[in-house]
Amino acid sequence: MTKWISIKDRLPKTDTELLFFSEGRIRFGEYIWYDPDYRWDDRVANLYREDVTHWMPLPKSPVE
């Protein structure tokens, strides 16, 4: 199982799908360049910055 990574320890590569924790919820999205800074995008037209505390890569897809 993948563990949560604090943004204080490391940030993800840009434009990679991931999970991030914001406002007490787990969100799906990516870490992107959004001029003039980086943002967390949940792909529902919401951008986050200060309230994100942790992130993790997506788990591997199930195999039948």
Backbone bond lengths (Angstrom), bond angles and torsions (degrees), N, CA, C in turn:
res aa  C-N    CA-C-N  psi(-1)  N-CA   C-N-CA  omega(-1)  CA-C   N-CA-C  phi
1 M - - - 1.451 - - 1.532 109.54 -
2 T 1.292 116.85 134.61 1.452 122.29 178.07 1.524 109.26 -74.18
3 K 1.317 116.90 141.92 1.460 121.60 -179.52 1.518 110.61 -101.19
4 W 1.330 115.54 154.59 1.458 121.67 176.55 1.526 109.32 -67.19
5 I 1.323 115.91 141.66 1.457 122.42 179.67 1.521 107.83 -115.62
6 S 1.306 116.72 126.49 1.459 120.88 177.84 1.523 109.53 -69.84
7 I 1.331 116.89 141.08 1.463 119.20 177.37 1.526 110.88 -68.65
8 K 1.340 117.21 -15.54 1.466 120.65 175.47 1.522 110.99 -73.03
9 D 1.342 116.23 -26.61 1.467 120.89 -179.54 1.516 112.96 -86.97
10 R 1.342 115.80 -40.87 1.473 119.11 -175.17 1.514 109.34 -167.73
11 L 1.320 116.76 144.81 1.459 122.28 174.20 1.526 109.17 -104.19
12 P 1.325 117.67 153.03 1.467 120.02 -179.54 1.527 111.82 -76.36
13 K 1.319 115.27 166.50 1.458 119.77 171.01 1.516 107.67 -67.04
14 T 1.310 116.98 149.50 1.460 120.50 179.23 1.525 110.79 -72.05
15 D 1.330 114.84 154.73 1.465 123.06 175.26 1.529 113.57 60.06
16 T 1.331 116.93 33.85 1.452 122.29 176.53 1.522 108.48 -118.89
17 E 1.331 117.76 130.99 1.456 120.48 178.91 1.522 110.13 -65.40
18 L 1.329 116.03 138.83 1.448 121.05 -177.39 1.524 110.48 -160.14
19 L 1.323 115.54 177.34 1.459 122.41 171.56 1.518 106.60 -107.66
20 F 1.345 116.37 143.07 1.462 118.87 173.44 1.513 109.68 -139.01
21 F 1.334 115.13 153.31 1.451 122.10 -175.78 1.519 108.99 -104.83
22 S 1.351 116.08 120.95 1.459 121.94 -176.62 1.517 109.65 -148.62
23 E 1.325 115.94 135.39 1.466 121.99 176.72 1.534 111.84 53.71
24 G 1.325 116.62 38.04 1.456 120.97 177.79 1.512 115.32 75.80
25 R 1.325 117.85 12.78 1.463 122.21 -178.37 1.514 112.18 -131.70
26 I 1.313 115.06 150.29 1.464 120.98 172.96 1.518 107.17 -88.14
27 R 1.318 115.90 128.72 1.465 121.14 -177.88 1.534 109.93 -124.08
28 F 1.316 115.36 149.52 1.467 122.38 176.46 1.514 107.93 -100.47
29 G 1.310 117.36 137.16 1.456 119.48 177.71 1.508 111.61 173.55
30 E 1.343 115.24 -143.09 1.451 120.31 -179.82 1.518 110.17 -153.97
31 Y 1.308 115.24 162.94 1.456 123.45 176.23 1.518 105.64 -97.89
32 I 1.333 117.88 119.06 1.468 121.12 -171.73 1.527 112.32 -129.69
33 W 1.314 115.04 159.36 1.458 121.27 169.74 1.516 106.96 -81.21
34 Y 1.316 116.06 122.53 1.460 121.99 178.29 1.512 106.07 -132.73
35 D 1.304 116.25 97.66 1.456 123.66 -172.57 1.523 111.97 -42.16
36 P 1.303 120.50 125.23 1.463 128.65 11.86 1.530 113.76 -103.21
37 D 1.299 118.72 22.21 1.457 120.77 -174.22 1.527 110.07 -151.07
38 Y 1.322 116.11 179.67 1.463 120.88 175.62 1.518 109.83 -90.51
39 R 1.338 116.58 150.42 1.457 122.21 179.33 1.524 109.46 -143.42
40 W 1.308 114.91 161.79 1.461 123.04 173.69 1.518 106.46 -99.66
41 D 1.309 118.39 122.81 1.464 123.89 -174.85 1.525 108.98 -112.39
42 D 1.345 116.80 122.14 1.470 119.46 -179.80 1.522 112.74 -92.89
43 R 1.323 116.75 9.20 1.466 123.68 177.03 1.526 114.27 63.68
44 V 1.321 115.74 18.16 1.463 120.10 174.67 1.533 107.15 -125.74
45 A 1.315 114.94 35.11 1.462 122.93 178.42 1.520 112.89 66.83
46 N 1.329 117.46 21.77 1.459 121.18 176.00 1.520 109.33 -114.12
47 L 1.309 115.43 132.50 1.454 121.10 177.48 1.524 108.54 -117.53
48 Y 1.316 115.90 139.09 1.450 121.12 -177.68 1.518 109.87 -124.82
49 R 1.319 115.51 155.37 1.452 118.09 176.33 1.523 111.18 -143.95
50 E 1.325 118.12 -74.77 1.450 121.71 -172.11 1.522 114.05 -69.35
51 D 1.307 118.78 -28.15 1.462 120.40 -172.87 1.528 114.04 -88.70
52 V 1.322 119.17 -2.30 1.469 121.72 177.31 1.527 108.07 -80.90
53 T 1.350 115.73 129.52 1.468 119.62 -178.81 1.523 112.76 -114.06
54 H 1.350 117.65 -32.16 1.464 121.64 -175.36 1.530 110.41 -142.94
55 W 1.322 115.23 161.29 1.466 121.38 176.50 1.519 108.31 -149.67
56 M 1.330 116.39 165.90 1.469 121.60 173.80 1.515 109.35 -155.93
57 P 1.347 116.25 149.74 1.461 119.34 175.05 1.524 109.58 -65.27
58 L 1.310 116.35 157.83 1.461 119.50 176.48 1.528 109.56 -68.37
59 P 1.330 116.81 145.43 1.469 118.57 175.79 1.516 109.82 -68.56
60 K 1.311 115.84 163.29 1.461 120.36 176.97 1.518 109.60 -67.67
61 S 1.316 116.03 150.18 1.470 121.56 178.25 1.527 109.67 -67.05
62 P 1.333 117.08 149.69 1.458 119.28 177.70 1.529 110.89 -67.88
63 V 1.312 114.88 150.47 1.460 121.35 178.86 1.522 107.59 -119.04
64 E 1.320 115.95 131.02 1.470 119.31 -179.91 1.509 110.97 -87.05
